[in-house]
Amino acid sequence: MGRPSAKRLLIGHVCAYAAFLALTWFVLGRSSAPPGPAALWLAAWGLGGVCSSALLLGGVLGPGVFTLRTLGACAIGACVGAVGFVVGEVAQAGWLPLAAATLVVTHALLELVFSNVVVDRDRYFLGVDDFVVEIAPGCGGYEGVGLVAVLIPTFLAAYKQRFRFPHALLLLPLGMLAVWFGNAGRIATLIGVGAFFDAELAVGAFHSKIGWVFFTAITLGVAALGYNVRFFTRDRGASASDVENPAAPYLLPLLALMATALVTSALANPIDRLYALRVLVAVSVLWIFRGVYRQMDWRISWRGPAVGVAVALAWLAPFSPAEQPLVASSVSTVWLVGRVVGSALVVPLCEELAFRGYLLRRLQSSDFTSVAPRAWTWFALIASSLLFGVLHGRWLAGTLAGLAYAVLLVRTGRLGEAVAAHAVTNGSIALWVLATGDWSHWL
């Protein structure tokens, strides 16, 4: 038998996902434990999630993704993650020495900025004024150090032909120290936010998200440093990073927008007051590739705005105006301007470049630049719209919206029409929010 088609894999994903949802309810959603061995049910639940994810990957990227190389890479990645988790958990047994050192470094960082720092070294308490936190076992930085101790050697092994040894081995202690000091900086920042801005925000969204933001940024920074600095690398001429990537103008604006959102959302309580920063970062990336965009067809007819209005009406139909005083009290002029400009102009452009400009064509051919704007297949049309819907909170409405924009593109052959439709949709929703005070569409 040959490889299964992408359509069959996608259908299999839908069935596997339905089974996974049923298992999730049966195992985790019941008031009582399911009958039989709990480990067996948990294993079945985990297997359902893995199968659903694998079938979705194969359906979107094509059956060719299931090769020994890619499966081996996934297996190695899973092992690396498991080993990193185990290393971090085992290290927790001796957390006190590192927690004490974290307390000292964080205390020193706070005293560089604040004069009224409160510290209790015996109980591992640290704060500013009345906002005091405890340096608990999970705050010592062991998890991050353990993950880096596994990730950096894996990174060096994967790209061993590029690196100079033993020079590149210095990246391991450098990464471990950077992550540990970054953890101390994270705690100091959290205390500063709690003492001078919002205590509830500091122990809520900020505390839960900023750690991963710091860890990801530092780890990628160390990897980029090692990959690009000649002290660590061999002189091999032009590297893969020096070769022009035709997908970059389509994907980087949205990736930059999402990466910035990951950072600024850590300060959301309940709204993201730094939303304008997302807009500035995305616009900066769009400006870098402005030469590429000038070559695209941005002409607009009546079809784009008409589709945009229709999608907006369908999106808003299930809702009625709802005043939300808590959100309204947090609204500022800067946030409103950034939110409206971002929603109505920047976000539509970034998302249409990624989903209709790139993904719709990439699902038809690995050389997406050779695919004409009017070209389409049922698989590419539905799969790209499904992924667009998953990106949004209301996945079904988002999928239908993405499908409408995709059909508009293939009928007209102009990306500008899809951008215009998306912009009109988001602009109409913005007007609804401002007119009714129903902030749920922006949270």
N, C-alpha and C positions, 0 to 999 in steps of 0.2 A: 504494500500500500504506500502511496505517496504521502506527502505532507498534507495536513488538513488545510483547507482554504481559510483565509482571514475572516470570511463571513461566518464560517462554522465556529471558529474560535471565539468570535464576538458573541454568537448565540450561546455557546457554551459558558462564556463569562456571565451572561445574564442568568442562566440557570444556576451556576455555581454561586453567584452572589445572592440569589433568592434563598438557596440552601444555607448559605452562611448567615443571612439575617435570621432565618428560622432557628438555626443552632444558637445564635447569639441570644435570642429571646429564651430558648429552652434552657440554656446553661446559665446565663447571667441575669435574665429578667424575671425569673420565678421567685416567689416568696420562699419556696423550699428547694432543697438541693435535688437535682435530677436523680432518678433511680440508677443504681449501679455504681461502678467505680468512677469517682470524680475525675481521676487522671485520664480515663478513657474518653470521657466527654470533652475535656479540655483539649486533648490531642485531636479529636475529630473537629472541634471548633477551629483550632489553629490550622489544620490541614485544609479546611474549607476556605479560610482566608487566603492561604498560599495559592490554592488552585484558582480561586477567583482572580487574584492579582496576576498570576502567570498567564491565564487565558486572556485577560484584558491587554497585557503587554504584547502577547502574540497577535491579538486581533488588531491592535493599533499599529504596531511596527512591522507586522507581517510574520508569516510562519518561519521565515528565515532566521528569526531571532533565536529559535530553539536549536542552537548548535552546541557542540561540546565546549567550545570556547566561551560562549556567553553563559551557559549553564555552570561551567567551572568558575567563571568570574562571580556569578551570583552565590555559589557555594562558598567561595573564599570570602566574599563580603559578609555572608552570614556568620561564618566562623570568626572573622575579625571582630564583628560586633559582639558576638557571644563572649569571646575571650576578653575584650575590653570591659564588658559588663562584669565578668567574674573577677577580673583584676581589681576593678573599683570596689566591688563588694568585699573581697578578701581584705583589701587595704583598710576597710572601715574598722577592723578589729584593733588597729593601733592608731586611731584617729587623733588622740589627745596631743601628741607632739606637733603634728602639722596644724591642728586647730589652734594651738598656742602660738605658733609662728604666724598663722594667718591673722590672729588677733593683733599681734605686734605690728605687722605690716599695715593692716587696715587702720589701726590707731595712728600710725605715723602719717598715713595718707590724709586722714581726717584733720590732723593737726596742721597740715600744710594749708588748709582752707579755713577751718573753724577754730575758734578760741575756746569754746565751751564744750569740749569733748568729755563725755562721761565714760569711764572704763572700770570694770570689776574683773580683774584677771582670774580670780579664784572661781567665779561662776561663769566666766566667758561671756560677760555682758559688755556691750559697747554701743554707744549712741551719742547723740547731740541733743542737749537740753532734755526734754521729756520723752524724746523718741529713742528708745533703747531696744536693741535686739540681742538675741543670744546666738553665739557662734556654735551652732549645733553640729552633730557629727556630719551631717550632709553639707555643711558649709566649709569644711576644711579644704576642699579642692581635690580630694582623692579621686573622685570619679573622673574629673577632667584629666588629671595627670595619668590615670590608668588608661583612659581612651587614647591619649596621645602616645603613650608608651607602646600601644599596639598599632595605631594608625600610621605613625611616621615610618616605622620599619616596613610596614606593608607598602607604603608609598615608595620608599627607596627600592624595595624589591621589584615593584611593578615597573619602575623606570630606571633600573640599574644600569642600562647601557648609556644613559645620559649623564649619570653622576660620576664624580671623581671620589674614589675611596682611598684613604679613610676620611677625607675632608667632609664628605656628606654626612658622616656619622655624627658630626657636631649638631646637626639639625635635631637629633633626638633630645639631648639635654636642653637645647635652646627652646624647643617646643614645649617641653615639660615645665621649664621655668616660666615661659611666657604665659602659659595657661594658668599656672598657679598664681602668678602676680596679677593676671587678669581677673582671677576669682576674688582676690583681695580688693581690686579696683571695683568689681561689681558690688561687693558688700558696702564699700565706702559710698558708692553712688546711690545705692538703695537707701542708706541712712540719710544722705543728703536730701534725697527726694522726700523721704518721710518726715524729716525735721522741718523743712522749709517750704514744701509744696503741698503734699497730700499723703497723710499716713496711710489711709485706706488704699490709695493707689500703689504705694510702695510695697505693702504686704500682699497685694492682690495681683493685678496683671503684670506689674513691673517685676515682682519677685519671681513669678512663674515663667516669664519669657526672656528676661534680659540675660540669664545665665547661658542659655543656648545661643543667643545672639553673640555674646562675648566669645564663647568657645568656638563657634563656627568661624567668626571673623579672624580670630587669632590663629586657628589651625590652617585655614586657607591662606592666611598671610605668610605663615612659616613655609608652607608648601610652595607658594609663589616665589618667595625669597630663594629657597633652595633651587627651584627650577630655572630661575633666570639670572642668578648671580654667578659669575664665572668662577669664583672661588670653589663653588660646590659642583660645577658642571664641567664636562669635557667640551672642547672646542670642536663642534660637529657641524659647523656651518649653520644654515637656516634651520630653525626648529619648526615644529608644527604650529607653534604659536605665532611664527612670523608669516605664515601663509594666509592669504586673505580668505576669509570664510564668508561665502555668500549669504549664509543664514543670519549672520550677525545683525545686519540692519533691521531684520524682521523680528528677531527674538530679544535682543539686548534691551530695547526700551521697556518691554514688559517685565523682563527679569529684574532690571534696575528698579522699576516701580514696586515689584513684589518684595525685593530685598529691603528697600527702604521702609515699606509698610511693616515688615517683620520687626524692624527696630522701633519705629514710631508707635506701633500698636502697643508696645510695652508700657507706654505712658497714657494709654487711653482709659479715661475714667469719667464719664462713660464714652465721651467722644475723643477722637485723636486730634488733640490741639496742634500737633505738628504735621497735619495733613499736607500743608503747603510745601513741606520739604519733599514729600513724594513727587509733587508736581515739578518742583525745581530740578530734582535729580533726573526724572524722566525726560523733561524738556532738554536738559543738557545732553543726554544721550541721543535724542532725536536730532539735535543740532549737529552733532559729530557726523551723522550719516546724511546730512541734508543733501549732499550731492547725489546720493543714490535715489532719494525720494523725488528729486526733480525729474527723474526719468520716468516716473510712473504716471499713469493716467488718472488725474484727479477731477475730471469733468463730472458734473452733477446735473441730473435732470430732476423732474418732479417725482420720479419713482423712489429715490432715496428718502426724502423727507416723508413721503406718504407711508412707506413701510415703517419708518421710525415712529410715526404717530400711532399706527396700528399696533405695533409691538408695545408701545407705552400704555395704550388703553387696555391691552390684554394683561399686562403686568400689574396695573393698578386696579383692575376690576374686582379682585377679591377683597380689597381693602376699603376701609372707611376712615375718615379723619379721626385722629386720636391725639389729643393734647398730652404732651409729656413734659411737665414742668421741670423735672430733674435734668433732662437734656437741655431744655430751653435756657435754663439758668447757667449752663456751661458754654453756651454759644458766644463766640466773639466775632467781630467783623472780619478779622484776618482768617479765621477758620471758615467762615461762610464764603468769602471770596475764593479761598483755595479749594474748598469743596465743590463749589459750582464750576469753577474753571477746570478743575481736575475731572469731575464727573462728565461734563458736557463736551470737553475738548480733548484733553490729554489721554484719559483712559480709553475712549473709543478709538483713538488713533493707535495707541499701543496694542490694544487687544485685536484690532482688525489686522494690523500688520502680522501679528503672531498667528492668529487662527485662520483667517481667510487668505492673507498674503502668503504665509508659509505652510501651515499645517495642512490645509485643504489640498495643496499641490504636493506636499511631501508624502502624503498618504497614497498618491497616485504614482510617484516615481521618486527614487532616491536622488535623482538629479532634478530637484524641484524647479530649477530655473528653466528647464526645457518644457515645462508644462504650461500651456496657454491659459490665460485667466478664465476663459470660457469652458475649459475642460473640466470634467467631473465624472465621478463614479458614485454609485449609491453608497458604497462602503466609505469613501472619503467624505461624502456629504454628511452622513449620519455620524460617523466616528468623530469627526472634527467638531460637530455640533454637540455631541454628548460630552466631550471633554470641555468644551466651552461652558456647558451647563454645570458640570462638576465644579468648575472654578467659582461659580456663584452659589449663594446660599440656597436659593430655590432652584434646584437642579432641573426640574421638569420645565419650568417657565424659561430658565436660562437656555436649555437645549432647544426649545421652540424658537426663541429669539435668535440663537446662533444659526438655526436652520433657515430662518427668514433672511438673515444677512447673507448667508452663503448662496441661497437661490438668487438673491438680487445680484450678487457678484457674477455668477455664471450666466445669468440672463443678459447682463449689460457688458460684462467684460471689463468693468472698471472698479478698482478698489475704492475709488473715491465715493462711489454710490453706497457701498457698505459702511464706510466711515461716516458719511452723512446720515444714513439711517440710524446708526448706533448713537451718533451725537444728538440727533433729534429725540430719540428715546430717552437718553439720560438727561437731556435738557428738560424734557417734559416732566420726568420724575422729579427733577430739582424744583421746578415750578410748583408741583404738587406739594412737595415737602414744605416749601416756604409759605405756600398759601394756607395749608391746613395744620401745620405743626406736627405732622405725622413723621417723626424722625426715624421710624423703624427702617425705612429704606436706606438710611445712611449709617446704620450701626452694624 
